Amino acid sequence: MRRSALKLMGGLFMLLLTTAPLLSRAQSTKGIVFMEDAWTAALKKAAQQKKYVFVDAYATWCGPCKMLKKTTFVDKTAAAFYNKNFVNLAMDMEKGQGPALAAQWALEAYPTLLIFDSKGKLVLKSVGFIQAPDLIKFGKQALAAKKS
């Protein structure tokens, strides 16, 4: 009996050793968790989870886009809200599907923040840099439209 208890303890210890790095990575995730350049996959995931898709449409040279990533998107409150309520997608609008989507969505400036339903229908749009409290208001406005 003592031997089986030691074996169980050893197994639990090994489980802890193998899962601890995963847990620490999950806890250390800072900011909004974005899928990258995966429009079709984001729509599919949104349909499965019955959520809207939040899109950060950016260009790599865009200063306000970089500011969003460094400030607004890492805000703990905004991140918790968006990670819970949306499928988040960051799209470089100058590579891959980006140029075609930029034309389809009639984008004129970066950053443009968009919220779509899971079928790809635009729900809400915001152009330019915004602070975290305004980003949360933007998301809540989209969710309110979903309920009505």
C-alpha positions in Angstrom: 0.0 0.0 0.0 2.8 2.4 0.8 4.5 1.7 -2.5 1.3 2.6 -4.4 1.0 5.8 -2.5 4.6 6.8 -3.4 3.9 5.9 -7.0 0.8 8.1 -7.0 2.7 11.0 -5.4 5.4 10.6 -8.0 2.8 10.7 -10.8 1.3 13.8 -9.3 4.7 15.4 -9.1 5.4 14.6 -12.7 2.0 16.0 -13.7 2.8 19.2 -11.8 6.2 19.5 -13.5 4.8 19.1 -17.0 1.8 21.4 -16.5 3.4 24.2 -14.5 5.1 25.8 -17.6 1.7 25.8 -19.4 -0.1 27.4 -16.4 2.6 30.0 -16.0 2.4 30.9 -19.7 -1.4 31.2 -19.5 -1.2 33.4 -16.5 1.6 35.6 -18.0 -0.4 36.2 -21.2 -0.5 40.0 -21.4 -3.1 41.8 -23.3 -5.7 40.8 -25.8 -4.9 37.5 -27.4 -5.1 37.8 -31.2 -5.1 35.3 -33.9 -2.8 36.6 -36.7 -3.9 37.1 -40.3 -6.5 34.3 -40.2 -9.9 35.8 -41.3 -11.5 32.6 -42.3 -10.4 30.7 -39.2 -11.6 33.6 -37.0 -15.0 33.5 -38.6 -15.2 29.7 -38.1 -14.1 30.0 -34.4 -16.6 32.8 -33.8 -19.4 30.7 -35.2 -18.4 27.8 -33.0 -18.2 30.0 -29.9 -21.2 32.1 -30.8 -19.1 35.3 -30.6 -18.3 38.3 -32.7 -14.9 38.9 -34.3 -12.9 41.9 -33.2 -10.4 42.9 -35.9 -7.4 45.1 -35.5 -6.7 46.2 -39.1 -3.2 47.6 -39.1 -0.1 48.3 -41.1 3.4 47.7 -39.9 4.5 51.3 -40.6 1.6 52.8 -38.7 2.5 54.7 -35.5 -0.9 54.8 -33.9 -1.2 51.0 -34.6 2.0 50.4 -32.7 0.6 52.6 -29.8 -2.5 50.5 -29.7 -0.4 47.3 -29.3 1.8 48.9 -26.6 -0.9 50.6 -24.5 -4.5 49.9 -25.2 -4.3 46.2 -26.1 -2.2 45.3 -23.0 -4.6 47.0 -20.6 -5.7 44.3 -18.2 -9.4 45.3 -18.1 -9.7 45.7 -21.9 -7.8 42.4 -22.4 -10.1 40.5 -20.0 -13.2 41.9 -21.7 -12.1 41.2 -25.2 -10.6 37.8 -24.5 -13.9 36.8 -22.8 -16.3 38.2 -25.3 -14.7 38.1 -28.8 -12.6 36.2 -31.2 -9.7 38.6 -31.7 -7.9 38.9 -35.0 -5.0 41.1 -35.9 -4.7 41.6 -39.7 -1.7 43.1 -41.5 -3.7 44.9 -44.2 -0.7 44.9 -46.6 0.0 41.2 -46.8 -1.8 37.9 -47.4 -5.6 38.4 -47.4 -5.1 42.0 -46.1 -5.2 44.0 -49.3 -8.3 42.2 -50.6 -10.1 42.6 -47.2 -9.0 46.3 -47.0 -10.7 46.9 -50.3 -13.8 44.8 -49.4 -14.1 46.7 -46.1 -13.4 50.1 -47.7 -10.6 50.9 -45.2 -9.2 54.4 -45.6 -6.8 54.7 -42.6 -5.0 52.7 -40.0 -5.6 51.5 -37.4 -9.2 50.6 -38.1 -10.9 48.5 -35.5 -13.8 46.4 -36.7 -16.4 44.1 -35.2 -18.1 41.5 -37.3 -20.7 38.9 -36.7 -19.6 35.3 -37.3 -20.9 35.5 -40.9 -18.6 38.4 -41.7 -21.2 41.2 -41.5 -19.8 44.4 -40.2 -21.4 45.4 -36.8 -19.2 48.4 -35.8 -16.2 50.3 -36.9 -13.7 52.8 -35.3 -10.9 54.5 -37.0 -7.7 55.7 -35.3 -6.1 55.2 -31.9 -8.3 54.9 -28.8 -7.6 54.4 -25.1 -8.6 51.2 -23.2 -11.8 52.6 -21.7 -13.0 53.7 -25.1 -12.1 50.3 -26.6 -14.3 48.7 -23.9 -17.2 51.0 -24.7 -16.7 50.1 -28.4 -17.0 46.4 -27.6 -20.0 46.9 -25.3 -21.7 48.9 -28.0 -21.3 46.0 -30.4 -22.5 43.4 -27.8 -25.6 45.6 -27.1 -26.4 45.5 -30.9 -26.1 41.7 -30.7 -28.7 41.4 -28.0 -31.2 43.6 -29.7 
